[in-house]
């Protein structure tokens, strides 16, 4: 006898519930569902009602962020399922979230990415973003890299970040294995490149966050289901800002991006840089108490923050949680 099946496929279930979470301002739960490989399995029946479990396998980088609150996340998703997906005789009564197991990587010919390698490839205390692109757009991509830098993002651009004396394939491999996320710059030539599809494939295998940036080409292959960010390489400032906002909003990349912003404010070298960083901070939630403290300190310690000082001080005041000693 074949196993009973839930009335609708798992893909439709998670797409619907993810949309609900998104519309209701719960982006963290929407990201869990959008990133998951899902399946529904029968768990048993009672008095004519069949009970099912929804299994969600998520990338290890995302699982690491939700593991400390796993029971709560599973419970919140289960409650939303039971509210939104209602059938008289078929009930989704359980949610189980697991991580997608990593493939073993042979150490032969694959040296570890050491601290010296990371310092060579990435600026310290920044968000590490690999820019997958074709070389015909190298000037525009270099301009984008410069704007990202002001926002605390260290962008790896192969044509300029690889020293001539180093084996270039090894350096790209190091960058792919030590990045926080990837932005795939989908220009019309992207798919015909010998390397860009491989770079994206490595990111997919790692379970790394990938931001598809639509620049004349729609996402395809493994990233086809992801929401693309539409951009314009001739306007690197707004594009850099948009990429940073996406990184801030995703569960897997939000915290390292917020830390990068706190550092970027400390290091801001001009009024314009400080205002750009401040604008991103103001659109974000989830800064830790220490990060909020440092943002507040920067408004006084860094003179370049002058024109954003009042805005940021107001933001910090609104988001600092009083200690128990001050709430008695």
For each residue, the residues with C-beta under 8 A, 3 or more apart:
1:
2:
3: 41 42
4: 42 45 50
5: 40 42
6: 9 10 13 40 42 52 90 92
7: 87 90
8: 12 13 85
9: 6 12 13
10: 6 13 14 38 39 40 54
11: 14 15 38
12: 8 9 15 16
13: 6 8 9 10 16 17 38 40 54 81 85 92
14: 10 11 17 18 33 34 36 38 54 56
15: 11 12 18 19 33
16: 12 13 19 20 84 85
17: 13 14 20 21 33 77 80 81 84 85
18: 14 15 21 22 29 30 33 34
19: 15 16 22 23 30
20: 16 17 23 24 80 84
21: 17 18 24 26 27 29 30 33 80
22: 18 19 26 27 30
23: 19 20
24: 20 21
25:
26: 21 22 29 30 76
27: 21 22 30 31 249 250 251
28: 31 32 66 251
29: 18 21 26 32 33 73 76 77 80
30: 18 19 21 22 26 27 33 34
31: 27 28 34 35 62 250 251 252
32: 28 29 35 36 56 58 62 66 73 77 97 251
33: 14 15 17 18 21 29 30 36 38 56 77
34: 14 18 30 31 226
35: 31 32 58 59 62 252
36: 14 32 33 56 57 58 97
37: 56 57 58 100
38: 10 11 13 14 33 54 55 56 57
39: 10 54 55
40: 5 6 10 13 52 53 54 55 92
41: 3 52 53 55
42: 3 4 5 6 45 50 51 52
43: 51 52 53 93 94
44: 50 51
45: 4 42 48 49 50 51
46: 49 51
47:
48: 45 89
49: 45 46 89 90 91
50: 4 42 44 45 89 90 91
51: 42 43 44 45 46 91 93 94
52: 6 40 41 42 43 90 91 92 93 94
53: 40 41 43 92 93 94 95 96
54: 10 13 14 38 39 40 77 78 81 92 94 95 96
55: 38 39 40 41 96 98
56: 14 32 33 36 37 38 77 95 96 97 98
57: 36 37 38 97 98 99 100
58: 32 35 36 37 62 63 66 97 98 99 100
59: 35 62 63 99 100 206 207 208 252
60: 63 64 99 100 102 207
61: 64 65 206 207 208 209 252
62: 31 32 35 58 59 65 66 207 251 252
63: 58 59 60 66 67 97 98 99
64: 60 61 67
65: 61 62 251 252 255
66: 28 32 58 62 63 69 70 73 97 251
67: 63 64 70
68:
69: 66 72 73
70: 66 67 73 74 97
71: 74 75
72: 69 75 76
73: 29 32 66 69 70 76 77 97
74: 70 71 77 78 95 96 97
75: 71 72 78 79 95
76: 26 29 72 73 79 80
77: 17 29 32 33 54 56 73 74 80 81 95 97
78: 54 74 75 81 82 92 93 94 95
79: 75 76 82 83
80: 17 20 21 29 76 77 83 84
81: 13 17 54 77 78 84 85 92 95
82: 78 79 85 86 91 92 93
83: 79 80 86
84: 16 17 20 80 81
85: 8 13 16 17 81 82 92
86: 82 83
87: 7 90 91
88:
89: 48 49 50
90: 6 7 49 50 52 87
91: 49 50 51 52 82 87
92: 6 13 40 52 53 54 78 81 82 85 95
93: 43 51 52 53 78 82
94: 43 51 52 53 54 78
95: 53 54 56 74 75 77 78 81 92
96: 53 54 55 56 74
97: 32 36 56 57 58 63 66 70 73 74 77
98: 55 56 57 58 63
99: 57 58 59 60 63
100: 37 57 58 59 60 207
101:
102: 60 105 207
103: 205
104:
105: 102 110
106: 109 110
107: 110
108:
109: 106
110: 105 106 107 173
111: 114 170
112:
113: 117 118 174 177 178
114: 111 117 118
115: 118 119
116: 119 120
117: 113 114 120 121 174 178
118: 113 114 115 121 122 178
119: 115 116 122 124
120: 116 117 163
121: 117 118 128 156 161 171 174 175 178
122: 118 119 126 128 154 156 178
123: 126 149 154
124: 119
125: 259 260 263
126: 122 123 149 152 153 154 260 263 264
127: 152 153 154 180 181 247 253 256 257 259 260
128: 121 122 154 156 178 179 180 181
129: 148 153 154 155 156 179 180 181 182 183 243 247
130: 155 156 175 176 179 181 182 183 199 203
131: 141 144 145 155 156 157 182 183 185
132: 182 183 184 185 190 196 199 200 203
133: 137 138 141 157 185 187 190 196
134: 137 185 187 189 190 193 196
135: 138 159
136: 187 189
137: 133 134 140 141 185 187 189 233
138: 133 135 141 142 157 159 160
139: 142 143
140: 137 143 144 233 234 236
141: 131 133 137 138 144 145 157 185 233
142: 138 139 145 146 157 160
143: 139 140 146 147 236
144: 131 140 141 147 148 155 233 236 239 240
145: 131 141 142 148 149 155 157
146: 142 143 149 150 236
147: 143 144 150 151 236 237 239 240 241
148: 129 144 145 151 153 154 155 240 243 244
149: 123 126 145 146 152 153 154 155
150: 146 147 240 264 268 272 273 276 277
151: 147 148 240 241 244 260 261 264 276 277 280
152: 126 127 149 244 257 260 261 262 263 264 277
153: 126 127 129 148 149 240 243 244 247 257 260
154: 122 123 126 127 128 129 148 149
155: 129 130 131 144 145 148 149 183
156: 121 122 128 129 130 131 161 175 179
157: 131 133 138 141 142 145 160 161
158: 161 162 168 171 172 175
159: 135 138 162
160: 138 142 157
161: 121 156 157 158 171 175
162: 158 159 166 168 171 172
163: 120 166 171
164:
165:
166: 162 163 170 171
167: 170 171
168: 158 162 171 172
169: 172 173
170: 111 166 167 173 174
171: 121 158 161 162 163 166 167 168 174 175
172: 158 162 168 169 175 176 195 199
173: 110 169 170 176 177 202
174: 113 117 121 170 171 177 178
175: 121 130 156 158 161 171 172 178 179
176: 130 172 173 179 182 199 202 203 206
177: 113 173 174 202 206
178: 113 117 118 121 122 128 174 175
179: 128 129 130 156 175 176 182 203 208
180: 127 128 129 208 209 253 256 257
181: 127 128 129 130 208 209 210 211 247 252 253
182: 129 130 131 132 176 179 199 200 203 208 209 210 211
183: 129 130 131 132 155 210 211 213 243
184: 132 190 196 199 200 210 211 212 213 219 223
185: 131 132 133 134 137 141 190 213 215 233
186: 190 212 213 214 215 216 217 218 219 228
187: 133 134 136 137 190 215 216 217 233
188: 216 217
189: 134 136 137 192 193
190: 132 133 134 184 185 186 187 193 196 217
191: 196 197 217 220
192: 189
193: 134 189 190 196 197
194: 198
195: 172 198 199
196: 132 133 134 184 190 191 193 199 200
197: 191 193 200 201 221
198: 194 195 201 202
199: 130 132 172 176 182 184 195 196 202 203
200: 132 182 184 196 197 203 204 210 221 222 223
201: 197 198 204 205 222
202: 173 176 177 198 199 205 206
203: 130 132 176 179 182 199 200 206 208 210
204: 200 201 207 208 210 222 223
205: 103 201 202
206: 59 61 176 177 202 203
207: 59 60 61 62 100 102 204
208: 59 61 179 180 181 182 203 204
209: 61 180 181 182 247 250 252 253
210: 181 182 183 184 200 203 204 223 226
211: 181 182 183 184 229 243 246 247
212: 184 186 219 223 226 227 228 229
213: 183 184 185 186 228 229 230 231 239 243
214: 186 217 218 219 228 229 230 231
215: 185 186 187 231 232 233
216: 186 187 188
217: 186 187 188 190 191 214 220
218: 186 214 224 228
219: 184 186 212 214 223 224 225 226 228
220: 191 217 223 224
221: 197 200 224
222: 200 201 204
223: 184 200 204 210 212 219 220 226
224: 218 219 220 221
225: 219
226: 34 210 212 219 223
227: 212
228: 186 212 213 214 218 219
229: 211 212 213 214 242 243 246
230: 213 214
231: 213 214 215 235 238 239 242 243
232: 215 235 238 239
233: 137 140 141 144 185 187 215 236 239
234: 140
235: 231 232 238 239
236: 140 143 144 146 147 233 239 240
237: 147 240 241
238: 231 232 235 241 242
239: 144 147 213 231 232 233 235 236 242 243
240: 144 147 148 150 151 153 236 237 243 244
241: 147 151 237 238 244 245 276 279 280
242: 229 231 238 239 245 246
243: 129 148 153 183 211 213 229 231 239 240 246 247
244: 148 151 152 153 240 241 247 248 257 280
245: 241 242 248 249 280 283
246: 211 229 242 243 249 250
247: 127 129 153 181 209 211 243 244 250 253 254 257
248: 244 245 253 254 257 258 261 280 283 284
249: 27 245 246 254
250: 27 31 209 246 247 253 254
251: 27 28 31 32 62 65 66 254
252: 31 35 59 61 62 65 181 209
253: 127 180 181 209 247 248 250 256 257
254: 247 248 249 250 251 257 258 284 286
255: 65 258 259 286
256: 127 180 253 259 260
257: 127 152 153 180 244 247 248 253 254 260 261
258: 248 254 255 261 262 284 286 287 288 291
259: 125 127 255 256 262 263 291
260: 125 126 127 151 152 153 256 257 263 264
261: 151 152 248 257 258 264 265 277 280 281 284
262: 152 258 259 265 266 287 291 294 295 298
263: 125 126 152 259 260 266 267
264: 126 150 151 152 260 261 267 268 273 277
265: 261 262 268 274 277 278 281 294 295 298 302 305 312
266: 262 263 294 298 301 302
267: 263 264
268: 150 264 265 273 274 277 298 302 304 305
269: 273 304
270: 273 274 304
271: 274 275 304 306 307
272: 150 275 276
273: 150 264 268 269 270 276 277 304
274: 265 268 270 271 277 278 302 304 305 306 307 308
275: 271 272 278 279 307 308
276: 150 151 241 272 273 279 280
277: 150 151 152 261 264 265 268 273 274 280 281 308
278: 265 274 275 281 282 305 308 311 312
279: 241 275 276 282 283
280: 151 241 244 245 248 261 276 277 283 284
281: 261 265 277 278 284 287 295 312 315
282: 278 279 311 312 315
283: 245 248 279 280
284: 248 254 258 261 280 281 287
285: 319
286: 254 255 258
287: 258 262 281 284 291 292 295 319
288: 258 291 292
289: 292 293 320 321
290: 293 294
291: 258 259 262 287 288 294 295
292: 287 288 289 295 296 316 319 320
293: 289 290 296 297 316
294: 262 265 266 290 291 297 298
295: 262 265 281 287 291 292 298 299 312 315 316
296: 292 293 299 300 312 313 316
297: 293 294 300 301
298: 262 265 266 268 294 295 301 302 305 312
299: 295 296 302 305 308 309 312 313 316
300: 296 297 309
301: 266 297 298
302: 265 266 268 274 298 299 305
303: 306
304: 268 269 270 271 273 274
305: 265 268 274 278 298 299 302 308 309 312
306: 271 274 303 309
307: 271 274 275
308: 274 275 277 278 299 305 311 312
309: 299 300 305 306 312 313
310: 313 314
311: 278 282 308 314 315
312: 265 278 281 282 295 296 298 299 305 308 309 315 316
313: 296 299 309 310 316 317
314: 310 311 317 318
315: 281 282 295 311 312 318 319
316: 292 293 295 296 299 312 313 319 320
317: 313 314 320
318: 314 315
319: 285 287 292 315 316
320: 289 292 316 317
321: 289
322: 326 327
323: 326 327
324: 327 328
325: 328
326: 322 323
327: 322 323 324
328: 324 325
